C-alpha cells in the first residue's frame, strides 16, 4: 500500500475512534472487550456470533425501534447541549446524568455493532494462531482414531495425517503421487511412519506393492508384514537374482501382489519393467516404496520416477539423510518433511514449494514480477523456511509447488493383528 494511502487509512481510523469515543462509548468498549477476549482465547472469529446474537435478541425483545432510539439518545443529548438547547439547563452535570441513563439503552445495538467491528479487526489477522474449535477437535479425534486403525484409503488417494486446525485428513491423491514422493525425517523411524499410511492405502486397494529397503535393514519389512497381516494381505519375498528380477517384478504386477525386495538391482530392474509397460500402453496400478533411497544412484531414481509416471506406478522414496533429500528434492514433485528440518534444507524446500506460487508468475508481456510481488514471495519463502525448521517431532509438511501445507500431525498406524 502506498504511503499516502496508509496515511489516509490511519487518519480515517483515528477519526472513527474519536467519533466512537464521543458518541458511542459502549460500542467502543464492547468492541475492545471482544477483541481482547479473542486475542487471549485464540478463538476463531465465528464465536462473535454469540454476542451479536445476544444483541439481536435484546433488540427484538424490546422492539427494534426503541433499541435504535436508545442508541441514538446520547448523541441527541450531546447535540442539544452543544447547540444550547433548553433540555440541559443545569449544564454538564445534567448531561453526565443523562449519559449514565442512556448507556443501558445502547446495549442491544452496541453488542451488534461491537461484534461487527471486532470481527473486522480479527479477520485482518489472517487466521494466524487460532485455536482449533470444538468441531475441529472432535473431527480430529475421530480422524486420528481411524488413521491409527489403518483406515487410510480415500476415494482417489490416501490420508497420511491430520490437519489440527480443521480436524480434516491430510490427503495425497494417487495422481499426485505418480509424479514422485520423497519422505524425509532426521530419524528413519519417523520417515517410515509417514510412508506407512500410503502403503496401507495401497494394500487396501489391492494395488501391486513392492517394498525395497535399500538400507539393508529389516524395520520396513517387519512393519509392512505386520500391516499386511492386519489387512489379510499376504506379503511375499522377492528373492530372484538380478537376471530374473524383471520377470519376478512383472509377476507381482500382473497378480496384484505385495512383495519385499532388496539389493541395488531393484531400481534398474523395476525401471525396465515399467518402461516396457509404458511402451505397451499398459497401466501398472502399483506402489513402490524405497526406504534408504540415499544408497541408490540419484540419476537411476529419477529414471524410475519418470518410468513410473508413464506406467502408473507411484514411487515413494524415504530417507533420513539431509544431503540425499537435498539432491532428490527436485526429482520428486511432492516432499513430505517430518519433524525439524535443517535450516539449509528447509530453505531449499521452501524455495521449491513457493516456486510456482501466483506471486512468482511473470506479468503479461514477459515482464518480471513487481517489487511488491517479489517481496511477498520472499516473505512466503521465509515463513515456510521458519515453519519447517521449527517443526516438532510428530508433525510434518506436504510440500508441492505453490501449495505447501504446514503443521500437519502424523498418525502412526497400529496394526490390530490378522483379521
N, C-alpha and C positions, 0 to 999 in steps of 0.2 A: 504494500500500500504506500503511495507517495506520501512525503512528509506533510504536504498541505492537507491531504485527505485525513491523515491521522490527527492533525491539529483541529480540523473541523469536528471530527468524531469526539475528541476529548472535550472540546467546548460544548458540544451538544449534550454529552453525558453529564458534564458539570451543571449545565442549565437544568436538565431534568432532575438531578439530585437536589438542587436548591429549590426547585418548584415543589418537589415532594416534601422536602423538609418544611416548607412554608404552608402547603395546602393539604398534604396527605401524609401526616406523620405516622399514622397507624399502618398505612400501606407500606411505607418505607421500613418500619420496624418489622412487619411480617415478612417482607422480602429478605431483610438481613438475617432474621432468625432462621428462615427456611434454608437460605444459602449456607449459613454456618452449620446447621444440622446436617445438610447433605455432605459438606466437607468432612465433618467429624465421622459420620457413619459410613461414608463412601457408598451410599445407596445410589442406584440408578435414578435418573430424573422422573421415572414413572411414578415414584412414590408421591410426587407433588400432586397427583390426582386426589390424594386423601384430603389435604387442606382445601384444595379447590372444590371438592365435592361437599365438604363441610360448609364452606361459604355459600355455595349454591343452595344447599338445603336450608340454611338460615334465611337466605333471601326469599326463597319460595314460601317458607313457613310464615314469614311476616308480610309477604307481598313484595313484588319486585319494585313497585313504585315507591313505597315507603323506604325500601332499602337504598334506592338511588337518592331519594330526598335526604335521608340521613347522611349519606356520603357527601352530599353537596352542602350540608348545613354549615359546616365550619368555614369553607371558602366564602359563603354568603355573609356570615358573621364578620369575617375579616374584611371583606369588601365594604360592608356597611360601616365598619369602624374607620377604615382608611378614607372613605369619602364623606365622613362626618354625618352619618345617619343618626337620627334620634333614637335608634334602637339601643345605643350604648351610651346613655347619658353619664354613667358612672366611670367611664374611661377604661383603662387597661384592666382593672380588677374585674369588671363585669365581663370583659372579653375573655379573660382566662377562665372564669367560671363557665362561660358558655362553651369554651373549648373542652373543658372537662366533661360537660354534659353531652357533648356531641361525639366524643370518642366511641362509646359503646355502639352508637347508631352507625358508625362507619365500619364495624367489624365484618358484616357479611360481604360487602363489596371489597373491603381491604384484603380479606382472605383470598378472594378470586384474583384480584389484581396482583397481590403479593406473590401468589403461586405462579402466575404467568411470568412475572418479572424474574423470579428465582429460576424458573425453567429456562428462560432465555439466557441467563447468565451461566447456568450449569452446562447447557449444551455447547457453549463455547469452549469447554474443556476437552472436547472431542472424545469423551468417554474414558480418559486415562485414569487408571487406578480405581475403577468402580468395583464394588464388592458384588460377587455373584448373587443374584436374587434367589428367593425361595424356590421358584420354578426351576431355575438353573441348577440349584443344589440337589433337588430331588431327581431331576433328569440325569445329572452327573452320577449320582449314586446308582441309578438303575443301569446306565450305560457301563459303568465300571464293573458292576456285577456280571453283566452279560459278556463283556470282553474277557474278564478273568476266567469265565467258564468256557471260553473258546468260541463264542458266537461272534466271529469277526467278519463273516461274509456279508456283503451288501448286494444290492441289485446289480451293480455294474463294477464292483471292486471289493475293497476290504477296508475295515475300520482298524486303525493302528493306534488309537489313543483317544483321549477325551479333551475337549476344549473347556477348561474350567470356567471361562467367562460365560458360556452359554449352556454348558452341560451336554452339548451335542457331540457326536462322534467326529473324530478327525479321520477323514476318508481319503483313500487313494484309489483311483479308478484303474482298471486293467489297461485301458487305453493310454493313460499317462505312464504306467509302469513299462509299457513297451519301449519307451524312449530311454530306459535305463534308470536304475535307482541305486544310489550309493548311501549306505548307512554308516555313520561314523560316531564313535564314542571313545573316550580315553581308556575305557575298560571294555574288553572283548565281551564280557557278560552283558553289559548294558547295550552294546551294539547288537548282540543276538536277541535281546528281549524286544527290541523294536522291529526285528525281522520276523520273529515267530508268528505274530498276528497275520502277516502276509502269507506265510507258509500254511497256517491253519486255514485261512480262507480258500487257498488253492486246493488243499486236501478236501475240504468240504464240498467244493465244486467238482471234485473228481477230475481235476486237471492233472496232466503229467507233471510230476515234480521230481527234480533232480537236485540233490544237495551234495556239493563237492567242497569239502573242507580242505582248502589248500594249505592251512596251517599245520596239518598233520595231527591235530588234536581230536578228541572224542566228544567234547562237550556238545557241539552242534548235533552230532549224530544221535547222542543219547536224548537230547531234547526233542528232536524230530521223531524218534521212535516212540517216546512217551506220548507225544502229541498224536501220532498215528494210532497208537493203541487206544487212546481215549475216544477217537473218532471211528474206530473199527476199520481203519485203513492199514493194510499190510505195507510195511516199508522194507524193501529188499536191499541187497548189496550188489553193486556193480563191480565185479572183480575181473572183468575181461582185460586182456593185455591191450597195449596201445594199438596194435594192429587190428584187433577185433572190437575195440571200443566203439567206433561209429555204429557198427551193426547192433551192439547191445543198447546204445542210446536210442537207436531207431525203434527197437522193440519196446522200450519204455514209453516212447511217444505213441506208438501205434496202440499199445494196450492200455494207455492212460494209467500208468502205474506210478508209484513213488519209489525212488531208489536213492541209495547213498553211494557216493564215489569219492575218489581221492587221487592225488598224483597230478603232476604237471601236464599229463597228456589229456586231461579232461577238457581244458579250454579249447585247444585246436580241434579235438575230436568233435565236441559239441558244435563248434563253429562250422565245421564241414557239413555236419548233418543238417543244420539249419539253413545253410546256403543251398544245399541240394533241395530241401523242401521249398525254399523260395523260388528256385528255378522251375519247379514243377507247379508253382502257384498253389501250394498246399499250406494249410494253417496248422501250426503245432498245438496251440492252446496249452501252453506249458509255462512253468515257473522254474527257473534255475537260480538257486541261491549258492553263492560262493563266499563263505566265510574265509578270512585270512587272505583276501584278494591282493594284499600287498606283496605276496610272493609270486604273483603272476606278472607277465610282461604287460605293461600298460597298453602297448600297441595291440597285443592279442586280445585284451579285454575290450578295446574299442571296436575291433573287428567282430567280436562276439555280440556286443550290443547292437551293432549295425545289422548283423545277420538275424538276431532275434527280432528286431523291429520289422524286418521284411517277412519273417516267417511266423510271427505271432507268439514269440517266446519272451516272457518278461525276465530280464536279467537283474538279479538283486545282488549287489556287491556289499560286503561289510568288512570293516577294518577298524583296528584300534590305533593305527599309525597315522599321525598327523601329516607326515610327509607324503604318504600314499594317498591320503584324502585330498591333499592339495594337488597332486598330479592327476587324480581321477575326477576332480570336481567338474572339469569342463567336458569330460566324456559322458557322464550321466546327467541327464537333464533334471533329475529330481534328487535332492540331497536331504537325508534325514540326519540331523545333527542332534545327538543326545548329550545331556549334561553340559558342563562348562567347556567351551571351545577356546583353544589358544588364540591370543589376540591376532596374530598374523593370519592364521587360517580363517578366523571369524571375519576379518576384513575382506579376504578373498571371496568367501562365500557370500558376504553381503553385497559385494560388487556384482557377483553373478546373479544374485536374486533380484537386484534392482536394475539390471542392465536394460531390460525391455519395458520398464515402467513407463507410463504415459508421460512422466516428467522428462524422460530422456529422449522422447521422439523428436525428430527434427521438424522444424516449422515448414510450411508449404514453400516449395521452390528450392528445397535443399539447404535452407539456411540453418545454422546451428541453433539450438535452443537458447532462449533468452537467459539473461543473468539470473532472473528470479527462478526460472525453471531449473537451471543448473544448481542454484543454491538449495532448492527444495530436494533435488535428487541427492546432493551431497549430505544434507541433513538426514534423509532417509537411510542412506548407507551407514551413516554414523550411528543412527538409532538401532539398526539391525545388528551392527557390529557389537555395540554395547550389550544388547539383549542376549546375543549368543555367548559372549564372554561371561555374562552374569548368570547364565542358566544354572539351575540347581540340579543335582542328581535326581533322576526320576522324571525330568521334564525334557522335551525335545522340540525341534522346529522342523517344519516341512518347507524347504527352500526350492521354489521354482521361479523361473524368470518372470519378474514382475508381480509375483503373488506370494511373498513369504508369509508363512503362518507361524507365529511365535507363541511361546508359553504354553504348549500343549503338554498334557500329562500322559506318560506311558503307563500302560496297564499290563503287568506280567501275566501270562497265561498260566493257570494252574490246572494241568490235566487231571480229570476226575477218575481216570482209570478206564479199562475197557468197558464198552457199552454192551 
